[in-house]
Amino acid sequence: MSPAVRFVNVSRRFGSVRAVDGVTIDIVEGEFFAMLGPSGSGKTTCLRLIAGFEQPDEGHIEIFGETAEGVPPYRRNVNTVFQDYALFPHMTVGENVAYGLMIKGVGRADREAKARDALAMVKLAGYEERRPAQLSGGQRQRVALSRALVNGPKVLLLDEPLGALDLKLREQMQEELKALQKELGITFVFVTHDQGEALSMANRVAIFNEGKIVQVGSPADVYERPRSRFVADFVGSSNVLSPAFAAGHAGAAKWTSLRPEKIGVVPSGTPVPAAHAHADGEVKTISYQGAVTRLGVAAEDMRIIAELPAGAAPLKEGDSVRLIWPRSAMVTMEDGA
Ligand code: ATP
């Protein structure tokens, strides 16, 4: 089966900026695929290349096995939900949703019925006559979503669609988007710089840096087995151990990632269990974060971050502690950059 979207060595330059730099990826039909990376790393440009708003300078793009170069956006069976929603303020919700169908020449009764269905999909049945200004931010976002869905796309492109919502609403919409994607079974390609959002929603995540995909895998894969310091730091936070430190603590002489939540903090001198490594150090910083407390511990030449669950025995700056962690929690990486 052809992938929904295939990039083969795709590059897009703007002047001297390589916005997308030699990207090769297959996005499988029916998956929820997240593009995650810092601002300016090329995610939106990739989305625009899929949509047909941009053309590659090099490489090749296929959508369901067909060459995409030269095919205009409206012939691609792909629709985009933009972060700013781009709703027409002078039109009703129903007209906004039906607009694309009207342009395509679909008759009034047919497009009104389709718009109603598309609004029901996003739980906005009965809102047809309102205007965008009479809706909350979350409702506007749903209208934008249903305006894309009404066209029956095989691939839905979402560019930071939850960026403008407050945290609570964001979390609710994350759940709903995930459920909707499951129900519809169409391919979602989702751009975000929020790692929590990418990990919680996607089947697979591509991590972008400077126009390149530096790692791609399931959320658990990229979190548990980061291949570089960039990924270890960007997806959650991690302790990146130098080759020398790792080798001195039962690891390999390689750059190594050790997640803070894998580290236990015990009194100095506590015996170390089998298959564990340890380091002795002094608490330098304590940061209360509600569910956990983060400790910065100076151990030899490293500052190691460990997390204590809420309610753990209180510690203070200057306390001597022993850090212990399972050896299996040390993940070697390909590079320390
Ligand atoms: P963000 O999360 O901020 O949207 P992004 O990862 O989506 O970032 P892109 O928008 O793809 O990044 O931009 C990648 C690079 O290409 C940036 O350096 C950006 O300034 C540049 N760029 C994007 N579009 C254009 C354009 N039309 N003209 C010139 N430079 C552009």
Residues whose N, C-alpha, C, O or C-beta is under 5 A from the ligand:
A	BS01	ATP	F14 V17 A19 P38 S39 G40 S41 G42 K43 T44 T45 H193
